[in-house]
Amino acid sequence: MKSLRILIVISLMLLNAVMASAADSFIIGIAPHTSARVIIEMYQPLRVYLEKTLGMPVDIVTAPDFDTFARRGIAMEFDLAVTTGHQARLFQTDAGYLPLLTYKAEFKSVTIVAAKGPIQKPSDLDNKDVIGLSAASLVTLWGQHWLADNKVNAHPMKYVSASDSVAQLVAAGDAAAGFASLANFQKLNPELRSKLRILAESKSMAGRVYVLNKRHAAIQKKIDAALWAFAETAEAKKYFETNKLEGYRKLRPNELKEMDRYAAEVRKVLNSSAK
């Protein structure tokens, strides 16, 4: 009995140590716009820079899909989140996150089809398969509106985990069309991109936005300054160039408020799936 009590005490000590370690880390949540491996590689320079600046461990995390990422953000699991404008707005209104900055490059959603395929206009997608990232993804939500606005009666939308998967499925003829961000389309390897073409393109929307958990309001200026200082480093400039992001910029007045329509749809998706 005594040995059992000792084991329980040791287990509790280990659990407390793990929880303390997690609490001592600064968690950056990145929306799952591509594979987890690519995301972790992309944000390593930022992780390393913030780790030095903050003097504490910094971890990069993501989620299997946009729906899960949204739930985790609202549950306050991220210290800093980098996500598309509609989720940034949701985090702001529903969980009190503090908007910091975004990228200079325009963010657009696109409808992609096979370059040599039969799809030439929206109505050609009637009774065809279309794919998006997840029900809570901005490119998918835009795509659903685009289909409705063009009175397209496609099959119920299917979802995959990353933009390169969307591209591969469309190129292979396993779907007639897919939705992705223009930036992710442009980043596809040239061979794959040559097999695709853009059928439609959205207006510019709020792209990936950095929002800070409100529990860090006291150091908001420090975090903000660290991000702008990082933008001047060689590592950041290479990251901006590689990913065609052009650098950081401040958010325009009401830029996130313009995302209310899409944020409301994410809220609806989360509420319906929670039932």
TAVEN-V260171 format. One record per residue. N is the residue number from 1. RES is the residue in one letter. PHI is phi as a letter, one per 40 degrees, with the letter a starting at -180 (* if undefined). Layout:
n=[N;N]
res=[RES;RES]
phi=[PHI;PHI]
This chain:
n=[1;2;3;4;5;6;7;8;9;10;11;12;13;14;15;16;17;18;19;20;21;22;23;24;25;26;27;28;29;30;31;32;33;34;35;36;37;38;39;40;41;42;43;44;45;46;47;48;49;50;51;52;53;54;55;56;57;58;59;60;61;62;63;64;65;66;67;68;69;70;71;72;73;74;75;76;77;78;79;80;81;82;83;84;85;86;87;88;89;90;91;92;93;94;95;96;97;98;99;100;101;102;103;104;105;106;107;108;109;110;111;112;113;114;115;116;117;118;119;120;121;122;123;124;125;126;127;128;129;130;131;132;133;134;135;136;137;138;139;140;141;142;143;144;145;146;147;148;149;150;151;152;153;154;155;156;157;158;159;160;161;162;163;164;165;166;167;168;169;170;171;172;173;174;175;176;177;178;179;180;181;182;183;184;185;186;187;188;189;190;191;192;193;194;195;196;197;198;199;200;201;202;203;204;205;206;207;208;209;210;211;212;213;214;215;216;217;218;219;220;221;222;223;224;225;226;227;228;229;230;231;232;233;234;235;236;237;238;239;240;241;242;243;244;245;246;247;248;249;250;251;252;253;254;255;256;257;258;259;260;261;262;263;264;265;266;267;268;269;270;271;272;273;274;275]
res=[M;K;S;L;R;I;L;I;V;I;S;L;M;L;L;N;A;V;M;A;S;A;A;D;S;F;I;I;G;I;A;P;H;T;S;A;R;V;I;I;E;M;Y;Q;P;L;R;V;Y;L;E;K;T;L;G;M;P;V;D;I;V;T;A;P;D;F;D;T;F;A;R;R;G;I;A;M;E;F;D;L;A;V;T;T;G;H;Q;A;R;L;F;Q;T;D;A;G;Y;L;P;L;L;T;Y;K;A;E;F;K;S;V;T;I;V;A;A;K;G;P;I;Q;K;P;S;D;L;D;N;K;D;V;I;G;L;S;A;A;S;L;V;T;L;W;G;Q;H;W;L;A;D;N;K;V;N;A;H;P;M;K;Y;V;S;A;S;D;S;V;A;Q;L;V;A;A;G;D;A;A;A;G;F;A;S;L;A;N;F;Q;K;L;N;P;E;L;R;S;K;L;R;I;L;A;E;S;K;S;M;A;G;R;V;Y;V;L;N;K;R;H;A;A;I;Q;K;K;I;D;A;A;L;W;A;F;A;E;T;A;E;A;K;K;Y;F;E;T;N;K;L;E;G;Y;R;K;L;R;P;N;E;L;K;E;M;D;R;Y;A;A;E;V;R;K;V;L;N;S;S;A;K]
phi=[*;c;c;c;c;c;c;c;c;c;c;c;c;c;c;c;c;c;c;c;c;c;c;c;c;c;c;b;c;b;d;c;c;a;c;d;c;c;c;c;c;d;c;c;d;c;d;c;c;c;c;c;c;c;g;a;c;b;b;c;b;a;a;c;a;c;c;c;c;c;c;c;c;c;c;g;c;b;c;b;b;b;a;c;d;c;c;d;c;c;c;c;c;b;b;g;c;b;c;b;a;a;c;c;c;c;b;b;c;b;c;b;b;c;d;b;c;c;c;b;a;d;c;c;c;d;g;b;c;b;b;b;c;a;c;b;c;c;c;c;c;c;d;c;c;c;c;c;c;c;f;c;b;c;c;d;c;b;b;b;c;a;c;c;c;d;c;c;c;c;c;c;g;c;a;c;a;a;b;a;c;d;c;c;c;c;c;c;c;d;c;c;c;c;c;b;a;c;c;a;b;c;c;c;b;c;c;c;b;c;b;b;d;c;c;b;d;c;b;d;c;c;c;c;c;c;c;c;c;d;d;c;c;c;c;c;c;c;c;c;c;c;c;f;b;g;h;c;a;c;c;c;d;g;c;c;c;c;c;d;d;c;c;c;c;c;d;c;c;c;c;c;c;c;c]
